[in-house]
């Protein structure tokens, strides 16, 4: 990918959820909510503190993360639907 996020921003790609429940019921696309789990595709260098020192990022490329329902800005880049969000919008790393 030829996109590099700035400061403490993270680019993620949503992970598709299973379209069938454990009981075998198929959920139609219109009834599904967008997944809140994603894989990190790119990370910025990190934020700066008051003195100008770089604060390292806690997530790295390849991490699976959970984020808030209304977090991020949706973009399409190179044919992929992605989200750009601040690291603080990420709730945690899965696994």
C-alpha distance (Angstrom), angle and dihedral (degrees) to the residues before:
residue distance angle dihedral
X1 . . .
X2 3.78 . .
X3 3.79 96.4 .
X4 3.79 125.3 99.6
X5 3.81 118.2 -171.9
X6 3.80 118.1 -138.3
X7 3.82 129.6 -123.6
X8 3.82 113.5 -21.4
X9 3.79 96.7 -14.8
X10 3.81 123.9 128.0
X11 3.82 130.0 -159.7
X12 3.80 114.1 -146.9
X13 3.80 136.6 179.6
X14 3.80 116.7 -144.3
X15 3.81 116.6 -116.1
X16 3.80 111.4 -129.0
X17 3.79 113.4 -119.8
X18 3.77 125.1 -137.3
X19 3.82 111.8 -84.0
X20 3.81 91.8 -150.0
X21 3.82 127.1 66.0
X22 3.80 123.6 -130.5
X23 3.82 87.9 -100.1
X24 3.82 91.9 56.4
X25 3.81 98.4 -103.6
X26 3.81 112.3 144.5
X27 3.80 113.6 -135.0
X28 3.83 114.4 -144.9
X29 3.81 118.6 -129.6
X30 3.80 92.0 -113.5
X31 3.82 92.0 59.3
X32 3.79 96.9 46.1
X33 3.76 122.0 98.2
X34 3.78 120.0 -139.4
X35 3.80 110.6 -92.7
X36 3.80 118.4 -103.6
X37 3.80 92.5 -153.7
X38 3.79 121.6 86.9
X39 3.78 144.8 165.0
X40 3.79 118.5 -117.1
X41 3.82 110.1 -117.2
X42 3.83 101.0 174.8
X43 3.82 138.0 -0.1
X44 3.77 133.0 -160.2
X45 3.81 123.8 -124.9
X46 3.83 93.3 -98.1
X47 3.78 139.7 -99.8
X48 3.78 126.4 -67.2
X49 3.80 125.0 -122.7
X50 3.83 126.1 -138.2
X51 3.80 92.0 -81.3
X52 3.82 93.8 49.5
X53 3.82 96.3 -106.3
X54 3.80 115.7 143.9
X55 3.82 115.9 -111.3
X56 3.81 108.5 -147.5
X57 3.81 120.4 -125.3
X58 3.82 119.2 -108.6
X59 3.82 94.4 -148.8
X60 3.79 128.5 61.7
X61 3.79 136.2 -166.5
X62 3.82 111.0 -71.5
X63 3.84 96.6 29.0
X64 3.81 117.3 131.4
X65 3.77 109.7 -134.2
X66 3.80 140.9 -178.3
X67 3.79 119.4 -135.3
X68 3.79 138.3 -179.9
X69 3.78 120.8 -80.2
X70 3.82 95.2 -112.2
X71 3.81 98.1 33.4
X72 3.77 125.7 127.4
X73 3.77 139.3 8.7
X74 3.80 118.7 -82.8
X75 3.81 116.4 -129.0
X76 3.80 136.9 167.9
X77 3.79 113.9 -135.6
X78 3.81 124.2 173.4
X79 3.82 89.5 -13.1
X80 3.82 94.2 -54.0
X81 3.81 125.3 115.9
X82 3.81 106.4 -129.8
X83 3.79 139.7 167.5
X84 3.80 127.3 -135.6
X85 3.80 115.1 -156.1
X86 3.76 141.5 155.3
X87 3.79 116.5 -97.5
X88 3.81 88.7 -116.7
X89 3.86 89.3 64.7
X90 3.80 89.7 64.0
X91 3.80 111.5 95.3
X92 3.81 97.7 -163.9
X93 3.78 149.6 -42.7
X94 3.82 118.3 -90.5
X95 3.78 119.2 -136.1
